[in-house]
Amino acid sequence: MAAFLIFLSAGCDKTSIPTRFSPPRASSAASGSAPGASSSASSASSAASSFEALDKVIPNDDSGIPDRAFYKAVLETKQQDGKTPVDENGDGKLQTGEARAVPYTAHWERKGIRSVQGVEYLSAVEIHLEHNKVSDLSPLVKRARTAAKSDLISVYLNGNRVTGLYSLTAPMLLLNSAGLLFDHLDLSDNEITDLSPLGLLKITGIKYLNLSHNEITGIDALSGAMFEVLDLSYNRIEKVGALHTDVIYLDLSHNRIARVQSLSGKFLTQLYLSDNALTDLDFLRDIPGEGTSGKGLLCLDASDNRLASLPDFKGWGWTNLSPEKQDGAYQVDFRGNRLAEKELKSKLPEAFLTAKGAEEDGAKWLKEQVGSQKTA
């Protein structure tokens, strides 16, 4: 976690966080032999060993890969060279040797796939299943379990038919001593309403979890969650209870949050709260910014809320705040509220307001913030 914290501490660029719009690509997925490909292939081979013979057929039925659309998509997948199909002999059947030829990064978007049962026979480690009809996540946990220890699985399932998370957490609970299983798990733009299954996990097993664009109304079950990146933007969350988290990056923007009882997390450094109904930010008091060179949050976006006052960031000794801009967005943003210039000047550290450099200008920040407030 320390290494990742250093990465996030370098700035507040939201584009560096995996989202449904820009999934990160593994460097080892470049053309040629992928560094993780051999270990991935060996783990897939282990899963396929139940078929005994080296090139025995993995059938298109319940003992292999039952979903016809998925089976067909796998056969048509191009191997690592980007030219040769996995079904190299053209017989319309998937042999175990061909299953190992599935590339490190597999693209099966918009294929009408309803089930990925049997995915553990394949060597893919970065799996793109965007805009299909998948609802059961348990086969993906099985794939993650069969992967080599060096190959954390990344799965992109935005725009599918996932309604609940028990098919994810139930098999993970059986593996709670296995540690981390997923690097990235994108479940955005599904039909998820309840996060309570995630609260059952003692070890989350997931680094980056994207649950944006769902129908989630409450997040209290996530208290104690150990994700590094958690995106809950564009949901229907109205209030937050006493939430303690070890998350580093938390996005709660574009919800309906009017009140947060308390929010604490020693590693939390990036917090996005824009487009809610908040009237105060006093709940930020217990965020130390541990692991950074200063104190408090590095990035705080509370724009477009109902704030008429700010907490005493100066009195809290928050030294991490900066008027720096990255990719056109401020690291600290209170625009679209009802904050007077006097309020901004009195609550922010002097070093913040007087900062002047190539990437930061406290005076310019203040002018833009004041000019972008709503009228009372």
Wavefront OBJ file of the C-alpha trace (Angstrom):
o trace
v 0.000 0.000 0.000
v 2.890 2.362 0.729
v 4.074 2.279 -2.887
v 0.620 3.093 -4.168
v 0.265 5.897 -1.620
v 3.401 7.520 -2.975
v 1.900 7.359 -6.465
v -1.324 9.076 -5.385
v 0.519 11.645 -3.321
v 2.150 12.942 -6.471
v -1.066 14.652 -7.544
v -4.835 14.603 -7.862
v -5.309 13.645 -11.477
v -8.648 11.808 -11.636
v -7.783 10.557 -15.111
v -5.095 8.338 -13.586
v -7.753 6.420 -11.695
v -9.295 3.476 -13.552
v -12.837 4.248 -14.671
v -15.366 2.752 -17.011
v -14.279 5.285 -19.618
v -10.531 4.696 -19.545
v -9.525 1.282 -18.228
v -5.773 1.082 -17.625
v -3.846 -1.165 -19.923
v -1.241 -3.496 -18.527
v 2.206 -2.745 -19.912
v 2.840 -6.435 -20.260
v -0.069 -6.679 -22.666
v 1.930 -5.080 -25.420
v 2.588 -7.012 -28.588
v 5.038 -9.822 -28.187
v 5.369 -12.198 -25.295
v 3.769 -10.776 -22.154
v 5.821 -11.143 -18.956
v 2.809 -12.582 -17.151
v 1.672 -14.702 -20.056
v 3.701 -17.788 -19.223
v 2.570 -17.902 -15.600
v -0.997 -17.131 -16.671
v -0.844 -19.906 -19.220
v 0.460 -22.314 -16.623
v -2.378 -21.451 -14.243
v -4.916 -21.861 -17.041
v -3.245 -25.145 -17.913
v -3.650 -26.228 -14.307
v -7.361 -25.432 -14.494
v -7.623 -27.343 -17.747
v -5.796 -30.360 -16.359
v -9.154 -31.908 -15.523
v -9.347 -32.706 -19.228
v -6.108 -34.738 -18.809
v -4.926 -34.887 -22.429
v -2.844 -31.893 -23.527
v -5.168 -30.941 -26.349
v -8.436 -32.429 -25.305
v -11.535 -30.433 -26.236
v -13.058 -28.058 -23.695
v -16.726 -28.616 -24.549
v -19.459 -26.053 -25.090
v -21.550 -27.458 -22.236
v -21.785 -27.400 -18.442
v -18.546 -29.350 -18.059
v -16.606 -26.681 -19.966
v -17.811 -23.311 -21.287
v -21.616 -23.571 -21.630
v -22.468 -20.082 -22.918
v -22.525 -20.252 -26.729
v -21.783 -16.571 -27.216
v -18.788 -16.753 -24.863
v -17.497 -19.947 -26.468
v -17.735 -18.385 -29.925
v -16.053 -15.170 -28.754
v -13.138 -17.134 -27.306
v -12.632 -19.099 -30.528
v -12.615 -15.870 -32.556
v -10.194 -14.070 -30.236
v -6.876 -13.132 -31.813
v -3.773 -14.574 -30.214
v -0.945 -12.404 -28.889
v 0.272 -11.680 -32.440
v -3.046 -9.938 -33.163
v -3.606 -11.984 -36.317
v -4.029 -15.687 -35.621
v -7.388 -16.755 -34.142
v -7.405 -18.874 -31.004
v -9.227 -21.546 -33.034
v -6.097 -22.004 -35.099
v -7.170 -25.301 -36.675
v -10.608 -23.913 -37.541
v -12.545 -26.901 -36.216
v -14.957 -24.794 -34.157
v -13.866 -26.509 -30.949
v -11.658 -25.191 -28.158
v -8.696 -27.397 -27.313
v -6.762 -26.909 -24.070
v -3.724 -25.811 -26.072
v -5.835 -23.165 -27.809
v -7.217 -22.009 -24.446
v -3.652 -21.265 -23.398
v -3.241 -19.144 -26.540
v -5.850 -16.619 -25.374
v -3.843 -13.379 -24.978
v -2.927 -11.681 -21.710
v -5.547 -8.993 -22.493
v -8.832 -10.326 -23.877
v -11.558 -8.177 -25.420
v -15.034 -9.704 -25.350
v -17.135 -6.525 -25.314
v -20.679 -6.487 -26.732
v -20.824 -10.210 -27.534
v -24.183 -11.015 -25.926
v -22.439 -13.091 -23.247
v -24.673 -14.143 -20.352
v -22.276 -16.396 -18.455
v -18.493 -16.644 -18.196
v -18.521 -20.085 -16.600
v -15.324 -21.835 -17.663
v -13.237 -18.652 -17.826
v -10.726 -20.337 -15.511
v -9.571 -22.497 -18.437
v -8.336 -19.390 -20.263
v -5.046 -17.560 -19.832
v -6.395 -13.984 -19.953
v -5.501 -11.795 -16.989
v -7.048 -8.507 -18.133
v -10.607 -9.348 -19.144
v -12.896 -6.883 -20.910
v -16.559 -7.877 -20.793
v -18.157 -4.460 -21.122
v -21.784 -4.253 -22.292
v -22.758 -7.903 -22.109
v -25.475 -9.631 -20.044
v -23.392 -11.130 -17.234
v -24.979 -11.337 -13.771
v -22.995 -14.085 -11.987
v -19.503 -13.061 -10.806
v -18.441 -16.355 -9.205
v -16.618 -17.739 -12.290
v -14.367 -14.672 -12.255
v -13.411 -15.341 -8.643
v -12.529 -18.872 -9.710
v -10.359 -17.476 -12.515
v -8.640 -15.134 -10.061
v -7.970 -18.060 -7.741
v -6.378 -20.162 -10.491
v -4.141 -17.321 -11.696
v -0.499 -17.329 -10.723
v 0.319 -15.298 -7.608
v 2.080 -12.690 -9.736
v -0.983 -12.208 -11.957
v -3.714 -10.212 -10.277
v -6.843 -10.287 -12.394
v -8.432 -7.132 -13.827
v -12.043 -7.418 -14.980
v -14.160 -4.756 -16.670
v -17.886 -5.476 -16.453
v -19.476 -2.063 -16.828
v -22.836 -2.121 -18.562
v -23.838 -5.669 -17.615
v -26.706 -7.074 -15.518
v -25.133 -7.437 -12.099
v -27.789 -6.779 -9.452
v -26.126 -8.168 -6.328
v -22.673 -8.865 -4.957
v -23.184 -12.199 -3.183
v -21.935 -14.091 -6.244
v -18.689 -12.148 -5.751
v -18.321 -12.249 -1.984
v -19.565 -15.777 -1.233
v -16.736 -17.527 -3.123
v -14.259 -14.914 -1.869
v -15.228 -15.663 1.726
v -14.183 -19.258 1.136
v -10.788 -17.902 0.062
v -10.334 -15.280 2.779
v -6.785 -16.431 3.417
v -5.818 -16.110 -0.238
v -5.166 -12.354 -0.034
v -5.457 -10.087 -3.027
v -7.312 -11.538 -6.024
v -8.347 -8.602 -8.211
v -6.246 -5.648 -9.278
v -9.148 -3.825 -10.955
v -12.833 -4.710 -10.798
v -15.144 -2.418 -12.755
v -18.828 -2.972 -11.982
v -20.004 0.468 -13.037
v -23.270 1.004 -14.882
v -24.987 -2.101 -13.532
v -28.050 -2.519 -11.278
v -26.400 -2.896 -7.868
v -28.349 -1.544 -4.895
v -26.889 -3.254 -1.820
v -23.280 -3.174 -0.612
v -23.817 -5.271 2.519
v -22.144 -8.364 0.982
v -18.885 -6.395 0.794
v -19.101 -5.767 4.526
v -18.745 -9.513 5.116
v -15.229 -9.602 3.703
v -12.383 -9.528 6.211
v -9.894 -9.272 3.366
v -11.381 -7.452 0.410
v -9.098 -9.034 -2.174
v -9.703 -6.071 -4.503
v -7.413 -3.082 -5.103
v -9.522 -0.821 -7.325
v -13.298 -1.153 -7.183
v -15.528 0.922 -9.455
v -19.208 0.904 -8.462
v -20.202 4.170 -10.109
v -23.464 4.555 -12.045
v -25.447 2.032 -10.011
v -28.493 2.313 -7.716
v -26.663 2.267 -4.367
v -28.387 4.127 -1.521
v -26.185 3.407 1.508
v -22.512 2.695 2.192
v -22.344 2.061 5.951
v -21.522 -1.592 5.252
v -18.166 -0.444 3.867
v -16.849 0.762 7.215
v -13.415 -0.790 7.604
v -13.083 -1.448 3.872
v -9.517 -1.907 2.646
v -9.824 -1.016 -1.017
v -7.183 1.390 -2.286
v -9.463 3.073 -4.822
v -13.251 3.138 -4.422
v -15.522 4.929 -6.889
v -19.141 5.338 -5.762
v -20.007 8.349 -7.897
v -23.357 8.681 -9.679
v -25.424 6.645 -7.243
v -28.351 7.474 -4.932
v -26.555 7.846 -1.616
v -28.332 10.332 0.676
v -26.443 10.062 3.951
v -23.287 8.521 5.364
v -23.036 7.256 8.933
v -19.816 6.775 10.884
v -17.537 5.551 8.119
v -13.994 4.439 8.863
v -12.044 3.290 5.859
v -8.534 2.450 4.732
v -9.344 3.661 1.218
v -6.801 6.050 -0.329
v -9.028 7.440 -3.092
v -12.771 7.840 -2.460
v -15.212 9.284 -4.990
v -18.695 10.089 -3.662
v -19.490 12.781 -6.212
v -22.838 13.099 -7.995
v -24.974 11.608 -5.256
v -27.612 13.105 -2.945
v -25.559 13.277 0.241
v -26.845 15.893 2.682
v -25.094 14.667 5.813
v -22.002 12.713 6.799
v -21.862 11.733 10.463
v -18.128 11.076 10.445
v -15.442 10.027 8.017
v -12.036 8.783 9.044
v -9.213 6.950 7.385
v -5.522 7.293 8.025
v -4.593 6.687 4.381
v -7.350 8.768 2.761
v -5.755 11.522 0.663
v -8.140 12.052 -2.273
v -11.810 12.796 -1.626
v -14.400 13.820 -4.222
v -17.726 15.162 -2.931
v -18.924 17.406 -5.749
v -22.580 17.627 -6.777
v -24.177 16.656 -3.493
v -26.281 18.551 -0.919
v -23.707 19.039 1.853
v -24.011 22.035 4.180
v -20.836 21.442 6.211
v -17.508 19.624 6.012
v -16.788 19.277 9.728
v -16.691 15.492 9.316
v -13.267 15.842 7.681
v -11.605 16.619 11.015
v -10.362 13.070 11.637
v -8.469 12.630 8.362
v -4.718 12.768 9.141
v -3.245 12.225 5.685
v -0.872 9.586 6.995
v 1.862 8.565 4.583
v 2.193 12.037 3.072
v 4.763 14.698 3.877
v 2.108 16.898 5.508
v -1.283 16.714 7.174
v -4.812 16.307 5.856
v -6.149 15.665 2.382
v -4.163 16.299 -0.773
v -7.261 16.583 -2.959
v -10.674 17.842 -1.901
v -13.428 18.568 -4.398
v -16.559 19.828 -2.647
v -17.839 21.941 -5.515
v -21.558 22.314 -6.228
v -22.899 21.688 -2.752
v -24.718 23.976 -0.278
v -21.782 25.188 1.774
v -21.972 28.626 3.402
v -19.043 28.013 5.734
v -15.879 25.936 5.875
v -14.162 24.084 8.702
v -11.020 25.657 10.123
v -8.445 24.010 7.865
v -5.918 26.542 9.141
v -6.577 25.626 12.772
v -6.474 21.940 11.936
v -2.959 22.413 10.614
v -3.758 20.955 7.202
v -0.579 21.540 5.217
v -1.276 19.250 2.253
v -3.838 21.552 0.636
v -2.583 23.330 -2.468
v -4.169 25.693 -5.052
v -2.479 23.647 -7.752
v -4.277 22.858 -10.977
v -3.855 19.583 -12.867
v -5.376 18.961 -16.276
v -7.616 21.991 -15.852
v -9.013 20.957 -12.462
v -8.114 22.321 -9.042
v -6.911 19.938 -6.353
v -9.040 21.923 -3.909
v -12.370 23.134 -5.259
v -15.294 24.854 -3.530
v -16.944 26.455 -6.548
v -20.714 26.363 -6.882
v -21.411 26.920 -3.163
v -22.359 30.021 -1.131
v -18.974 30.900 0.328
v -17.961 34.521 0.852
v -14.418 35.674 0.125
v -13.940 36.433 3.823
v -14.848 32.847 4.704
v -12.342 31.389 2.255
v -9.572 33.704 3.476
v -10.190 33.004 7.155
v -10.341 29.215 6.973
v -7.535 28.305 4.558
v -3.836 28.273 5.529
v -1.855 31.400 4.709
v 0.642 29.321 2.731
v -2.223 28.124 0.533
v -3.531 31.611 -0.236
v -0.089 33.085 -0.928
v 1.291 30.167 -2.949
v 2.843 31.216 -6.235
v 4.564 28.941 -8.725
v 4.452 27.375 -12.156
v 1.560 25.095 -11.214
v -0.088 26.999 -8.355
v -1.355 30.500 -7.699
v -3.268 31.144 -4.488
v -4.513 34.584 -5.518
v -5.835 33.320 -8.839
v -7.477 30.343 -7.114
v -9.250 32.667 -4.662
v -10.497 34.955 -7.419
v -11.917 32.041 -9.422
v -13.525 30.473 -6.373
v -15.189 33.705 -5.272
v -16.397 34.424 -8.797
v -17.967 30.972 -9.116
v -20.135 30.993 -5.983
v -23.915 30.815 -6.126
v -25.973 33.766 -5.008
v -27.761 33.339 -1.703
l 1 2 3 4 5 6 7 8 9 10 11 12 13 14 15 16 17 18 19 20 21 22 23 24 25 26 27 28 29 30 31 32 33 34 35 36 37 38 39 40 41 42 43 44 45 46 47 48 49 50 51 52 53 54 55 56 57 58 59 60 61 62 63 64 65 66 67 68 69 70 71 72 73 74 75 76 77 78 79 80 81 82 83 84 85 86 87 88 89 90 91 92 93 94 95 96 97 98 99 100 101 102 103 104 105 106 107 108 109 110 111 112 113 114 115 116 117 118 119 120 121 122 123 124 125 126 127 128 129 130 131 132 133 134 135 136 137 138 139 140 141 142 143 144 145 146 147 148 149 150 151 152 153 154 155 156 157 158 159 160 161 162 163 164 165 166 167 168 169 170 171 172 173 174 175 176 177 178 179 180 181 182 183 184 185 186 187 188 189 190 191 192 193 194 195 196 197 198 199 200 201 202 203 204 205 206 207 208 209 210 211 212 213 214 215 216 217 218 219 220 221 222 223 224 225 226 227 228 229 230 231 232 233 234 235 236 237 238 239 240 241 242 243 244 245 246 247 248 249 250 251 252 253 254 255 256 257 258 259 260 261 262 263 264 265 266 267 268 269 270 271 272 273 274 275 276 277 278 279 280 281 282 283 284 285 286 287 288 289 290 291 292 293 294 295 296 297 298 299 300 301 302 303 304 305 306 307 308 309 310 311 312 313 314 315 316 317 318 319 320 321 322 323 324 325 326 327 328 329 330 331 332 333 334 335 336 337 338 339 340 341 342 343 344 345 346 347 348 349 350 351 352 353 354 355 356 357 358 359 360 361 362 363 364 365 366 367 368 369 370 371 372 373 374 375 376
